[in-house]
Amino acid sequence: MSLAHSGPFDPRIAGIEFTLPPISINGKKCMEMISSEQLGPQPGWHAIEACFLLGGDPLSAADGHGGWNAPSRITGYDLSYFLNFEPVATAGYSIFIYHIALEDANRVRRKMGLPEIEEIHKQRRRE
């Protein structure tokens, strides 16, 4: 599960194992620094706090490894692509839970100009 949460405690304290969600980088220069498989929608479960969906300057987020990541320091950091999906649930009033199927991830990836997930795996096998 991926989680973008800016609360005052590390969710691992409650036994929640997670990674940061894949990001969307705006700008070609940034895209050259990060592999396309680390960008954009990925299939699976994701929990995203509202402040990360709305853009702006989000707070730091627990990174799932006992540290904190400051997304606002990354030029072009963006999770607003989640607005292309319907949440399946909420946790409280501010955390939206998404379950993204492979087909839906690829639909939005095409819209964003990213390679489809299957295509990424084919390219890896050729290398």
ZADO-1210 file (C-alpha; in nm, 4 decimals, padded with zeros to 6 digits):
<atoms>
<atom x="00.0000" y="00.0000" z="00.0000" code="MET" pos="1"/>
<atom x="00.1193" y="00.3520" z="-00.0659" code="SER" pos="2"/>
<atom x="00.0379" y="00.6362" z="00.1704" code="LEU" pos="3"/>
<atom x="00.0809" y="01.0140" z="00.1578" code="ALA" pos="4"/>
<atom x="00.0043" y="01.1352" z="00.5086" code="HIS" pos="5"/>
<atom x="00.1306" y="01.4494" z="00.6817" code="SER" pos="6"/>
<atom x="00.0064" y="01.3804" z="01.0328" code="GLY" pos="7"/>
<atom x="00.2172" y="01.4247" z="01.3473" code="PRO" pos="8"/>
<atom x="00.3063" y="01.0563" z="01.3899" code="PHE" pos="9"/>
<atom x="00.4615" y="00.7803" z="01.1813" code="ASP" pos="10"/>
<atom x="00.1810" y="00.5377" z="01.0755" code="PRO" pos="11"/>
<atom x="00.4188" y="00.2449" z="01.1358" code="ARG" pos="12"/>
<atom x="00.3529" y="00.2974" z="01.5089" code="ILE" pos="13"/>
<atom x="-00.0011" y="00.1676" z="01.4369" code="ALA" pos="14"/>
<atom x="00.1413" y="-00.1268" z="01.2383" code="GLY" pos="15"/>
<atom x="00.0719" y="00.0278" z="00.8965" code="ILE" pos="16"/>
<atom x="00.3399" y="-00.0774" z="00.6481" code="GLU" pos="17"/>
<atom x="00.3565" y="00.1465" z="00.3415" code="PHE" pos="18"/>
<atom x="00.5638" y="00.3261" z="00.0825" code="THR" pos="19"/>
<atom x="00.5218" y="00.6736" z="-00.0606" code="LEU" pos="20"/>
<atom x="00.2910" y="00.6844" z="-00.3634" code="PRO" pos="21"/>
<atom x="00.4411" y="00.7168" z="-00.7098" code="PRO" pos="22"/>
<atom x="00.4690" y="01.0815" z="-00.8016" code="ILE" pos="23"/>
<atom x="00.4042" y="01.2818" z="-01.1121" code="SER" pos="24"/>
<atom x="00.6815" y="01.5160" z="-01.2099" code="ILE" pos="25"/>
<atom x="00.5938" y="01.8125" z="-01.4253" code="ASN" pos="26"/>
<atom x="00.8673" y="01.9068" z="-01.6688" code="GLY" pos="27"/>
<atom x="01.0905" y="01.7077" z="-01.9013" code="LYS" pos="28"/>
<atom x="01.4112" y="01.7744" z="-01.7069" code="LYS" pos="29"/>
<atom x="01.2631" y="01.6200" z="-01.3915" code="CYS" pos="30"/>
<atom x="01.1293" y="01.3223" z="-01.5877" code="MET" pos="31"/>
<atom x="01.4835" y="01.2498" z="-01.7092" code="GLU" pos="32"/>
<atom x="01.6018" y="01.2211" z="-01.3478" code="MET" pos="33"/>
<atom x="01.3355" y="00.9682" z="-01.2436" code="ILE" pos="34"/>
<atom x="01.2484" y="00.6447" z="-01.4255" code="SER" pos="35"/>
<atom x="00.9003" y="00.6294" z="-01.5760" code="SER" pos="36"/>
<atom x="00.8132" y="00.3273" z="-01.3628" code="GLU" pos="37"/>
<atom x="00.8448" y="00.5490" z="-01.0542" code="GLN" pos="38"/>
<atom x="00.6038" y="00.8033" z="-01.2011" code="LEU" pos="39"/>
<atom x="00.2295" y="00.8274" z="-01.2282" code="GLY" pos="40"/>
<atom x="-00.0492" y="00.5861" z="-01.1509" code="PRO" pos="41"/>
<atom x="00.0383" y="00.2343" z="-01.0413" code="GLN" pos="42"/>
<atom x="-00.2050" y="-00.0501" z="-00.9760" code="PRO" pos="43"/>
<atom x="-00.2808" y="-00.1279" z="-00.6132" code="GLY" pos="44"/>
<atom x="-00.4031" y="00.0359" z="-00.2956" code="TRP" pos="45"/>
<atom x="-00.3236" y="00.3985" z="-00.2170" code="HIS" pos="46"/>
<atom x="-00.4238" y="00.6269" z="00.0725" code="ALA" pos="47"/>
<atom x="-00.3804" y="00.9964" z="-00.0076" code="ILE" pos="48"/>
<atom x="-00.4395" y="01.2848" z="00.2304" code="GLU" pos="49"/>
<atom x="-00.6411" y="01.5672" z="00.0740" code="ALA" pos="50"/>
<atom x="-00.3591" y="01.8238" z="00.0996" code="CYS" pos="51"/>
<atom x="-00.1535" y="01.6133" z="-00.1437" code="PHE" pos="52"/>
<atom x="-00.4403" y="01.6009" z="-00.3949" code="LEU" pos="53"/>
<atom x="-00.4896" y="01.9740" z="-00.4026" code="LEU" pos="54"/>
<atom x="-00.1355" y="02.0689" z="-00.4987" code="GLY" pos="55"/>
<atom x="00.0144" y="02.3727" z="-00.3405" code="GLY" pos="56"/>
<atom x="00.2894" y="02.3171" z="-00.0865" code="ASP" pos="57"/>
<atom x="00.2138" y="01.9977" z="00.1093" code="PRO" pos="58"/>
<atom x="00.3759" y="01.9192" z="00.4396" code="LEU" pos="59"/>
<atom x="00.6344" y="01.6464" z="00.4855" code="SER" pos="60"/>
<atom x="00.5072" y="01.2901" z="00.4683" code="ALA" pos="61"/>
<atom x="00.6221" y="00.9827" z="00.6602" code="ALA" pos="62"/>
<atom x="00.8272" y="00.7725" z="00.4192" code="ASP" pos="63"/>
<atom x="00.7451" y="00.4273" z="00.5614" code="GLY" pos="64"/>
<atom x="01.1038" y="00.3708" z="00.6758" code="HIS" pos="65"/>
<atom x="01.1093" y="00.5825" z="00.9894" code="GLY" pos="66"/>
<atom x="01.1985" y="00.9059" z="00.8121" code="GLY" pos="67"/>
<atom x="01.0162" y="01.1985" z="00.6632" code="TRP" pos="68"/>
<atom x="01.0076" y="01.3108" z="00.3014" code="ASN" pos="69"/>
<atom x="00.9527" y="01.6746" z="00.2139" code="ALA" pos="70"/>
<atom x="00.7658" y="01.6561" z="-00.1182" code="PRO" pos="71"/>
<atom x="00.7468" y="02.0324" z="-00.1411" code="SER" pos="72"/>
<atom x="01.1237" y="02.0403" z="-00.1896" code="ARG" pos="73"/>
<atom x="01.0966" y="01.8343" z="-00.5101" code="ILE" pos="74"/>
<atom x="01.0357" y="02.0634" z="-00.8065" code="THR" pos="75"/>
<atom x="00.7113" y="01.9687" z="-00.9780" code="GLY" pos="76"/>
<atom x="00.6019" y="01.7141" z="-00.7155" code="TYR" pos="77"/>
<atom x="00.2395" y="01.6313" z="-00.7828" code="ASP" pos="78"/>
<atom x="-00.0144" y="01.3683" z="-00.6748" code="LEU" pos="79"/>
<atom x="-00.3121" y="01.5375" z="-00.8382" code="SER" pos="80"/>
<atom x="-00.3343" y="01.2557" z="-01.0950" code="TYR" pos="81"/>
<atom x="-00.5303" y="01.0693" z="-00.8264" code="PHE" pos="82"/>
<atom x="-00.8184" y="01.3059" z="-00.9085" code="LEU" pos="83"/>
<atom x="-00.8657" y="01.0918" z="-01.2239" code="ASN" pos="84"/>
<atom x="-00.9862" y="00.8057" z="-01.0009" code="PHE" pos="85"/>
<atom x="-01.2855" y="00.7601" z="-00.7699" code="GLU" pos="86"/>
<atom x="-01.1903" y="00.6807" z="-00.4116" code="PRO" pos="87"/>
<atom x="-01.3393" y="00.3557" z="-00.2830" code="VAL" pos="88"/>
<atom x="-01.3412" y="00.4763" z="00.0793" code="ALA" pos="89"/>
<atom x="-01.2236" y="00.7480" z="00.3147" code="THR" pos="90"/>
<atom x="-01.0409" y="00.7391" z="00.6461" code="ALA" pos="91"/>
<atom x="-01.1830" y="01.0205" z="00.8521" code="GLY" pos="92"/>
<atom x="-01.2607" y="01.3260" z="00.6457" code="TYR" pos="93"/>
<atom x="-00.9269" y="01.3879" z="00.4812" code="SER" pos="94"/>
<atom x="-00.7699" y="01.0618" z="00.3615" code="ILE" pos="95"/>
<atom x="-00.8993" y="00.9137" z="00.0379" code="PHE" pos="96"/>
<atom x="-00.8509" y="00.5412" z="-00.0283" code="ILE" pos="97"/>
<atom x="-00.8035" y="00.4313" z="-00.3887" code="TYR" pos="98"/>
<atom x="-00.7845" y="00.0873" z="-00.5449" code="HIS" pos="99"/>
<atom x="-00.6429" y="00.1271" z="-00.8937" code="ILE" pos="100"/>
<atom x="-00.6709" y="-00.1555" z="-01.1469" code="ALA" pos="101"/>
<atom x="-00.3994" y="-00.2017" z="-01.4119" code="LEU" pos="102"/>
<atom x="-00.6356" y="-00.0937" z="-01.6927" code="GLU" pos="103"/>
<atom x="-00.7293" y="00.2264" z="-01.5099" code="ASP" pos="104"/>
<atom x="-00.3658" y="00.3040" z="-01.4255" code="ALA" pos="105"/>
<atom x="-00.2715" y="00.2654" z="-01.7924" code="ASN" pos="106"/>
<atom x="-00.5633" y="00.4823" z="-01.9073" code="ARG" pos="107"/>
<atom x="-00.4419" y="00.7719" z="-01.6936" code="VAL" pos="108"/>
<atom x="-00.0749" y="00.7015" z="-01.7768" code="ARG" pos="109"/>
<atom x="-00.1574" y="00.7412" z="-02.1481" code="ARG" pos="110"/>
<atom x="-00.3341" y="01.0673" z="-02.0693" code="LYS" pos="111"/>
<atom x="-00.0203" y="01.1868" z="-01.8875" code="MET" pos="112"/>
<atom x="00.2131" y="01.0803" z="-02.1700" code="GLY" pos="113"/>
<atom x="00.3719" y="00.7993" z="-01.9645" code="LEU" pos="114"/>
<atom x="00.4347" y="00.4484" z="-02.0995" code="PRO" pos="115"/>
<atom x="00.1869" y="00.1820" z="-02.0015" code="GLU" pos="116"/>
<atom x="00.2956" y="-00.0485" z="-01.7210" code="ILE" pos="117"/>
<atom x="00.3146" y="-00.3576" z="-01.9437" code="GLU" pos="118"/>
<atom x="00.5333" y="-00.1638" z="-02.1896" code="GLU" pos="119"/>
<atom x="00.7775" y="-00.0748" z="-01.9106" code="ILE" pos="120"/>
<atom x="00.8221" y="-00.4438" z="-01.8271" code="HIS" pos="121"/>
<atom x="00.8780" y="-00.5311" z="-02.1960" code="LYS" pos="122"/>
<atom x="01.1495" y="-00.2633" z="-02.2219" code="GLN" pos="123"/>
<atom x="01.3231" y="-00.4036" z="-01.9133" code="ARG" pos="124"/>
<atom x="01.3335" y="-00.7544" z="-02.0631" code="ARG" pos="125"/>
<atom x="01.4955" y="-00.6191" z="-02.3829" code="ARG" pos="126"/>
<atom x="01.7712" y="-00.4401" z="-02.1875" code="GLU" pos="127"/>
</atoms>
